[in-house]
Amino acid sequence: MQHIREHIATKKLFPQLRFKEFDGDIAQHLFENIFLFSTGKNIKQAEASPEFETPCVRYGELYHMYNEVIKDVINKTNLDTSELLFSKGDEILLPSAGEDPLDIGSASALTLKNVAIGRTINILRPQEENIYSQIFASYYINEKLRKKISTLARGASISNVYNSDLKKLKINLPSLPEQQKIASFLSSVDEKIQQLSKKKALLEQYKKGVMQQLFSGQLRFKDENGKDYPDWEEKRLLEFCTFFSGGTPSSTNKKFYSGTIPFIGSGNIYDSEVFNFISEEALNSSSAKIVEEGDLLYALYGANSGEVAISQLEGAINQAILCIRTKESIEYLYYVLLGNKDNIVAKYLQGGQGNLSAQIIKKLKYKFPSIEEQQKIASYLSGIDSKIENVNNQINQTQTFKKGLLQQMFV
C-alpha cells in the first residue's frame, strides 16, 4: 500500500504555533488515501439507555454529549450483539445527518474497544498504521474542516453527508510524534475544562441544597452574641415591596432606537450589557420605565418567564419585566424568588411560553427572617455564587486558550 505514504505536492506549510523540537514538513493528504470508510448499524432511541448492558454511541450524541475524544460512553443498548457493529478503538466518528449542517462536522475520536456504533455515523479508520493520530485528526477536523463539511450537506429539513462526500477532503499532517504531542497537549486542556465543569456542577448542587435548608429553617444563623434571631414572619410581597412594569417604544420610529438609554428586555435581565438603546424622546412618549442599578427584575413572560435578576445598570424596561423594590434585603428576596422559580413556573404557567402577571407575583407568600438574618443568608449565598462565577471564568478562559491553540497549531 505504497500509495498511502504519498501525499499531495504542496507549498511548505508553517503553523503559527509549534513545539520547538519539531520543524519537519507538514504533508497534505486526501481522506481517501489514509482512511477506510464505513457506517454503523441502527440503534433506536428506545434501545439506548444508561441502564442497559452494551456500551453504544448514537449519532445525535456526537454533537450533544461528546467532544473531540470519547473516553467514557454514556449510553448502552439492549440489542443482541449479533445486530451491532463494534469499535476497535481506532475510529473517528462523524454524524452523517443533522438539523444543523455544522453538527455534521462534529468529529469524535473513539478510543474504546467493543462499543456499538449506531447508524447515521460516518466511521473513519486507518488504512495503515503510523500515518495519523486519531485524536489529532479529530481536533483537526473540528477546527479546520467543520465548515467545509457543512457545505457538503444535502437535504432540506435534515442535512446529510455521506462517506463518499468526505473522500476528497484534505488534511494536513505533521510527523506522527508531533501529532501525538499536540493531541496530548490539547487533551490535557480539555481535561482541565472537564474538571472545572465538574467543580462548577458540584458548587451549584451544593448551593441548591443549602438554599433548601436555609429557606425551610433547617439551617439558621446566630447573631453577634451567639443567640437565635427572632422567628420568621410569613408575609406576601405586596406587604413590603413596590412594583412597576415598563413599555415598548414604537417600533416604526427608528430614531427611538438610536439613543443612549439602555433598553432591557426579559431575555437579558441578567446581563451587564444590552444591545438596544432608546432615546429620551422614546422614553417620554411610551410607558417604558427607568430602573436603577440594584433593582430586582422579574421576567413576567417570554421565553424567560420566571427568571429573576438584580439589575447591573440603570436603564429602561418593557412590559415583560416587573421591577421590584423593597426596604428589606433585595439580595435575600432575589434568592427567595430564584429558589422558588420552578414552583412558580409549574403552578402558574400551563406549559409552553406562558405569562405571569404582576398580581401573581405580588401575592406570593413566604416566610422572612429579620433584616439582619436576611443579610447574613444573602451574603452566604452570594459567596457561593462568587465561587461559581470564578470557576465559570476559569472555564471561559481555558476555552479561549484552547480556541487560540487550535487556530495557531493547525494549518
C-alpha positions, 0 to 999 in steps of 0.5 A: 500500500505504497500509495498511502505514504504519498501525499499531495505536492504542496507549498511548505506549510508553517503553523503559527504555533509549534513545539520547538523540537519539531520543524519537519514538513507538514504533508497534505493528504486526501481522506481517501488515501489514509482512511477506510470508510464505513457506517454503523448499524441502527440503534433506536432511541428506545434501545439506548439507555444508561441502564442497559448492558452494551456500551453504544454511541448514537449519532445525535450524541456526537454533537450533544454529549461528546467532544473531540475524544470519547473516553467514557460512553454514556449510553448502552443498548439492549440489542443482541450483539449479533445486530451491532457493529463494534469499535476497535478503538481506532475510529473517528466518528462523524454524524452523517445527518443533522438539523444543523449542517455544522453538527455534521462536522462534529468529529469524535475520536473513539478510543474504546474497544467493543462499543456499538456504533449506531447508524447515521455515523460516518466511521473513519479508520486507518488504512495503515498504521503510523500515518495519523493520530486519531485524536489529532485528526479529530481536533483537526477536523473540528477546527479546520474542516467543520465548515467545509463539511457543512457545505457538503450537506444535502437535504432540506429539513435534515442535512446529510453527508455521506462517506463518499462526500468526505473522500476528497477532503484534505488534511494536513499532517505533521510527523506522527510524534508531533501529532501525538504531542499536540493531541496530548497537549490539547487533551490535557486542556480539555481535561482541565475544562472537564474538571472545572465543569465538574467543580462548577456542577458540584458548587451549584448542587451544593448551593441548591441544597443549602438554599433548601435548608436555609429557606425551610429553617433547617439551617439558621444563623446566630447573631453577634452574641451567639443567640437565635434571631427572632422567628420568621414572619410569613408575609406576601410581597405586596406587604413590603415591596413596590412594583412597576412594569415598563413599555415598548417604544414604537417600533416604526420610529427608528430614531427611538432606537438610536439613543443612549438609554439602555433598553432591557428586555426579559431575555437579558435581565441578567446581563451587564450589557444590552444591545438596544438603546432608546432615546429620551424622546422614546422614553417620554412618549411610551410607558417604558420605565427607568430602573436603577442599578440594584433593582430586582427584575422579574421576567413576567413572560417570554421565553424567560418567564420566571427568571429573576435578576438584580439589575447591573445598570440603570436603564429602561424596561418593557412590559415583560419585566416587573421591577421590584423594590423593597426596604428589606434585603433585595439580595435575600428576596432575589434568592427567595424568588430564584429558589422558588422559580420552578414552583412558580413556573409549574403552578402558574404557567400551563406549559409552553411560553406562558405569562405571569402577571404582576398580581401573581407575583405580588401575592406570593407568600413566604416566610422572612427572617429579620433584616439582619438574618436576611443579610447574613443568608444573602451574603452566604449565598452570594459567596457561593455564587462568587465561587461559581462565577470564578470557576465559570471564568476559569472555564471561559478562559481555558476555552479561549486558550484552547480556541487560540491553540487550535487556530495557531497549531493547525494549518 
